[in-house]
Amino acid sequence: MPQPSPATKDVKQKDHNVKLATILSLVFAGLGQIYNKRLLKGIIFIIIEAAFLITMLNFIIHGVWGFITLGEVKGEDHSIILLIEGLVSLIVIAFAVTLYVYNIIDAKRDARLLAQGERVPSVRKQIKDAYDAGFPYMMVGPGLIMLVFIVVLPLAFMISLAFTDYNLYNSPPRNLLSWVGFQNFVDLVSISIWKKSFLNVLSWTIVWTVVATTLQIALGLFLALLVNDERVKFKRTIRTFLILPWAVPAFVTILIFSAMFNDTFGAINKDILSQFGLMIPWLTDPTWSKVALIMIQTWLGFPFVFALFTGVLQSIPRDMYEAADVDGGTRLQKFRFITFPHIMFATAPLLIMQYAQNFNNFNIIYLFNEGGPAVRGQNAGGTDILISWVYKLTFDTNNYNMAAAITIIMGLVVSAFAFYQFRKTAAYKEEGEM
Amino acid sequence: MKKFLMLLLAMVLSVGVLAACSGDNSSDGDETAEGGSGDSGESTEGESDKPDTLKIWVNDDDKQVEAITKITDKYTEETGINIEMNRISMTDQVEKLDLDGPTGNGPDLFFQPHDRLGNLVVRGLAEPVDLGDAKDGFTDTAISAMTYDGDIWGAPAVIETYGLFYNKSMIDKAPETMDELMTIAEEQTSGGNYGFLAELNNFYFAYPFFAGPGGYVFGKEDGTYDVNDIGLDNEGAVEGAGNIQTFFTEGYIPKEVNPDIMNGLFNDGKAAVVMTGPWSRPGYEEALGDDLGAAPLPKANGERMQSFVGVKAWMLSSFSENKEWATDLMKFMTNEENAMTYYEMAGEIPPRTALLEDSAIVEDPITAAFAEQTNYGEPMPSVPAMQQVWEPAGNALQFLAQGDDPKAVMEETVQIIKDQIAASGQ
């Protein structure tokens, strides 16, 4: 940094032209800053833009070309790789544009300050200011960039696939993909085999989410209240036992249940229900299969809710109940007006997430019966939920484009849950200005 | 606002660096694609330049890996080419090749059952190979299984099909005809004991019952399949469906039979005959010892029932840069001597005419039974459309087990298969 510090000049810069600074920065990042006598900042900007143009221009042009055409020569252009490179280019362009806009705003602001007669601070002070303001971002920055490539890029790739014709007969490297717009979504609700399966799977997914989750919450709540009653002895032992279903890995539990529910050989039919002359087709009838799944999920899910509520119940002030006793409140009234609101206020976001989790609970569906049993006239099983159906479409029949389209629909549903939860949670409220 | 923009500035700086790296990678990729510069340029001077190493993907099975290690060590001795082996389960290899191939991390040879062939060809992941004179050593069934669109797509290493295992302490000899089998099922099934068990809810094992009376999956003309001609709802197939249904509705075979249940019952001496492949042999021998017998499938209408035959083969990746040497290696691994080594170590039957008559195989009654059955079976269709058949056909078997009308079920199934083939974009 050889230039003499301009801060020594004690001249009012009334004639400093704001427009000129802005236009200079518009032409090439950093020029406006140079004009503002912010040499260091200007040089950094110039270096960044020059480096960007030299290293990235070819990549970006190639990437954008690939993203738009998805390749032109069969066998030579690999559409999938072009698509990913295209997405990377778009991300890089987004960063570059942001920086470019920032440089223009910065030049304009500094020029305005100069025109108002502010003095240009010394280089040392400039560096110190930048460091002070930027330090937290330097710490967070690398992680955020990783996040863009680890989370955003795959997500964008998946979303892109939903708008292509990527399936078994049209897959790279032998064939090129092409953009088909919303055709896959249209097919989903118009072609008979998709339509029937999609509507059935979607309705069962919703029923499954609501019923299974509500049941596990209700059971957890009921047991938590019961064990929390002061007349119950050995509270700790009982709680330990009730947590057990949560302690055993769900994977193992589900597989064991799957064996127990077997129509002919399973313990439930063979040893228990046969005493009453019953043989229920747990695995071969769609309705009974659904009932079994909901029961298993209730079993797996209630301990978490139970533990959660037990904790919250400890924190309800006792004097409220004493006041209720004085006023002659019944048990039911106490529950309705004191306990329930307290519990819900503290745990609503977590309960909402329970719904979202079950909406995409692939493990239980797949491990219990692989989405079976089969249903006449559709290509999804009787207990398939959206996510297990997507899995089948991807790995059994290579309908990548359809799988991606359905995944987008699932994503929208889950984001609605998540959005609601974040709105409710204080942790995500912005503090200060932004 | 200012803070926000500062943050972005930090981001762009690092992205520039990252993207520059990825830019370099992509240009490398272009060079190899054009055969332009550096290492890849040398290959244009003479394709048969010896590579230092060849990469192969071996199925994730200890015995198989051991056998292949022994064989490839010999190859390294003879040619000086190192063989780099990766253990990747057969079922995962195709998906992995799809991802690793284009990036240059894929293998030269991979190991797949022939029914994935159409899928590999359609995606452009495999290359046809020229086996030259080596072709003559393989059985006709194996070569026809490996043929697709008129080309041969690999060197057959293993041929497998299913037959009958029986418990000698429960029946004197294996059933010779369908009627005998039915009689065994009728007489021996009672109170938790079963006469005959088979995974008839799985189309792979149920196929002989459809094929016997005249059903078929895809019509075949001059060695190519016509996927529009599906023979699973013709008269023969419906009759076969009725026979399968009988097994279930009469209670001879439980509806939800699966390998665990079947093997458990057979090992406990509670099932007289089971239909499965040689892969079940080690477990059965441990449980039954000398009581274990094996036989080909029974005859129906005077003809042996046709089982599905699978051929597992070494296939050439289309991303391989040493195709000539890779082909040489696959021929070496499947030649007579090494196929025998592989059989002795891994226990899988080699599809070589001379070896199938070799004393080592003929004198082993169990292997001999399956080797014999391979002559009656037919290769699974290798067209990609076959992928759309398994699940609907499997579902049809479930409906049959529940007692639905065979004709209606089979007609509906064929319609679904047709719809799925259409929906899969062919």
HADDOCK unambig.tbl for C-alpha pairs under 7 A between the chains (distance, minus, plus):
assign (segid A and resid 52 and name CA) (segid B and resid 16 and name CA) 6.56 0.50 0.50
assign (segid A and resid 55 and name CA) (segid B and resid 20 and name CA) 6.09 0.50 0.50
assign (segid A and resid 56 and name CA) (segid B and resid 20 and name CA) 6.52 0.50 0.50
assign (segid A and resid 59 and name CA) (segid B and resid 23 and name CA) 5.72 0.50 0.50
assign (segid A and resid 92 and name CA) (segid B and resid 15 and name CA) 6.86 0.50 0.50
assign (segid A and resid 95 and name CA) (segid B and resid 8 and name CA) 6.98 0.50 0.50
assign (segid A and resid 95 and name CA) (segid B and resid 12 and name CA) 5.46 0.50 0.50
assign (segid A and resid 96 and name CA) (segid B and resid 12 and name CA) 6.52 0.50 0.50
assign (segid A and resid 99 and name CA) (segid B and resid 8 and name CA) 6.76 0.50 0.50
assign (segid A and resid 99 and name CA) (segid B and resid 9 and name CA) 5.86 0.50 0.50
assign (segid A and resid 102 and name CA) (segid B and resid 5 and name CA) 6.34 0.50 0.50
assign (segid A and resid 134 and name CA) (segid B and resid 6 and name CA) 6.15 0.50 0.50
assign (segid A and resid 137 and name CA) (segid B and resid 7 and name CA) 5.04 0.50 0.50
assign (segid A and resid 138 and name CA) (segid B and resid 10 and name CA) 6.17 0.50 0.50
assign (segid A and resid 141 and name CA) (segid B and resid 7 and name CA) 6.50 0.50 0.50
assign (segid A and resid 141 and name CA) (segid B and resid 10 and name CA) 6.02 0.50 0.50
assign (segid A and resid 141 and name CA) (segid B and resid 11 and name CA) 5.67 0.50 0.50
assign (segid A and resid 142 and name CA) (segid B and resid 11 and name CA) 6.92 0.50 0.50
assign (segid A and resid 145 and name CA) (segid B and resid 11 and name CA) 6.21 0.50 0.50
assign (segid A and resid 167 and name CA) (segid B and resid 424 and name CA) 6.68 0.50 0.50
assign (segid A and resid 167 and name CA) (segid B and resid 425 and name CA) 6.74 0.50 0.50
assign (segid A and resid 168 and name CA) (segid B and resid 123 and name CA) 6.87 0.50 0.50
assign (segid A and resid 168 and name CA) (segid B and resid 424 and name CA) 6.95 0.50 0.50
assign (segid A and resid 169 and name CA) (segid B and resid 122 and name CA) 6.00 0.50 0.50
assign (segid A and resid 169 and name CA) (segid B and resid 123 and name CA) 6.96 0.50 0.50
assign (segid A and resid 169 and name CA) (segid B and resid 425 and name CA) 6.02 0.50 0.50
assign (segid A and resid 169 and name CA) (segid B and resid 426 and name CA) 5.74 0.50 0.50
assign (segid A and resid 171 and name CA) (segid B and resid 123 and name CA) 5.30 0.50 0.50
assign (segid A and resid 172 and name CA) (segid B and resid 123 and name CA) 6.04 0.50 0.50
assign (segid A and resid 173 and name CA) (segid B and resid 123 and name CA) 6.45 0.50 0.50
assign (segid A and resid 173 and name CA) (segid B and resid 124 and name CA) 5.76 0.50 0.50
assign (segid A and resid 174 and name CA) (segid B and resid 122 and name CA) 7.00 0.50 0.50
assign (segid A and resid 174 and name CA) (segid B and resid 123 and name CA) 5.47 0.50 0.50
assign (segid A and resid 174 and name CA) (segid B and resid 124 and name CA) 4.53 0.50 0.50
assign (segid A and resid 193 and name CA) (segid B and resid 419 and name CA) 6.96 0.50 0.50
assign (segid A and resid 264 and name CA) (segid B and resid 254 and name CA) 6.94 0.50 0.50
assign (segid A and resid 374 and name CA) (segid B and resid 395 and name CA) 5.35 0.50 0.50
assign (segid A and resid 377 and name CA) (segid B and resid 412 and name CA) 6.99 0.50 0.50
assign (segid A and resid 377 and name CA) (segid B and resid 416 and name CA) 6.85 0.50 0.50
assign (segid A and resid 397 and name CA) (segid B and resid 387 and name CA) 6.29 0.50 0.50
assign (segid A and resid 397 and name CA) (segid B and resid 388 and name CA) 6.51 0.50 0.50
assign (segid A and resid 399 and name CA) (segid B and resid 424 and name CA) 6.34 0.50 0.50
assign (segid A and resid 434 and name CA) (segid B and resid 1 and name CA) 5.57 0.50 0.50
